[in-house]
Amino acid sequence: MAASSNSSLSGSSLSSDPEDYQPPIWKSYLYQLQQEAPRPKRITCPQEMESRPKYYGREFGHQTLNYRLFYDGKHFVGEKRFESVHDLVTDALITLYIETKAAEYIAKMTTNPIYEHLGYTSLLKDKMVHRLSRGRTEPRRVTFQRDEKISSPLVRRSALKDMPEKQCSYEKIHNFKVHTFRGPHWCEYCANFMWGLIAQGVRCSDCGLNVHKQCSKLVPSDCQPDLRRIKKVFSCDLTTLVKAHNATRPMVVDMCIREIELRGMKSEGLYRVSGFSEHIEDVRLAFDRDGEKADISASAYADINIIAGALKLYFRDLPIPVITFDLYSKFIQAAKLPNAESRLEAIHEGLLQLPPAHYETLRYLMAHLKRVTMFEKYNLMNAENLGIVFGPTLMQPPEQNALTTLNDMRQQKLVVQLIIEHEDVLF
């Protein structure tokens, strides 16, 4: 990527068609400053210092600790770690020079970002929203009230409101990690050079976006994961996976449920009986390796409990559970409410706060589990039994405390049981 002497953006770079996209002209001022920065000059102490740290040469005396310089296999002062003291000093001189010469420029470089003006960025987002809006049902706000004319414990009547409760935007924050760029690189948010020798900026490990660390705080939550960067299906963040595949739900969920409903609804102890762990692991590896092409048919796995076990394993391995960590306590408290109607109201409010991909996945799963209960005569699995199985699978306490999990098991079971029993109204 060559530096340009033009510090403005080319108007022709804007396009509504990704194929016509022209990259912006990168701003070269900070690159030029790095080229001008002073280079370190080694000054050797003529005397041997007996008390010097063994890692350093004679350039350091017994006062080394005053430099706050440390060594753990690499040399470091702060977050950056260097192979040699020479590189550490070189990077420090570059940073000091640029931040001194261009302090005002750096402070203002995020005020006119190129990110929002890149034609393909907004276009991809619009296409994604349009695709997803065709493939999912909008969440409904409902109210629960008792019918005085009927003596049943709880009569559910849904009153749908016109106001939309959730936008189908499937927003995803970028997964930024500190990155060392080989060769000159420019920030894709502000178009300025990323200076220094190492750890010059951050890169999104899901979509590959490269930005300054300070610019990363301003980038919108519009990550569009690249399938080439998604290493596996299991243990992958749910939103990341569905966005990478342009789907409304993870393909694991769709494929496993389809297979179970095809040949397993009458299987006794469905979801309660475990399949062979080795075969379940084979299914996991098949999805990680082959994705949508994974073969989970009866010819490959005759025992439907293997497919059911793989589906449960997928949910257990999610880094963020389907019922997210930040909403865990809300659902637990809802289950503790003594009034049945208030309990359903609280659970419904919690469902509306789930991220869109989590909401859609849970809605699809609960509809499936409701159908499972319709075959209770054969599979012996009612909503309570399924709640026992899926409670700790779909929701986990954020602190991962065994005692908390044990104490909350009853509420976890009840939450899932109620969602299954009332899925037609809650979603």
Order of alpha helices (4+ residues) and beta strands (2+ residues): alpha-beta-beta-beta-alpha-alpha-alpha-beta-beta-beta-alpha-alpha-alpha-alpha-alpha-alpha-alpha-alpha-alpha-alpha-alpha-alpha
